[in-house]
Amino acid sequence: MRQEYSSQLQDVNAELFRMTQLVGVAIQEATKALLTDDLDKAQRVIDADSDINAHNIAVEEKCLMIA
């Protein structure tokens, strides 16, 4: 039981790590878009937000499944 719990926590941690990497890139790209007035880059950041949202949902689901 303890091993399974630890494994589930590691899965959540890994998902959070992947999500924070995506958020970091999004912040950098959004900042560049803002500073250079690049609307195409801004749109790419907006479009990529769905990936971040998917990771967020995965984290929430994994947290709800923890025994």
Secondary structure, DSSP 8 states (H G I E B T S, - for coil): -HHHHHHHHHHHHHHHHHHHHHHHHHHHHHHHHHHHT-HHHHHHHHHHHHHHHHHHHHHHHHHHH--
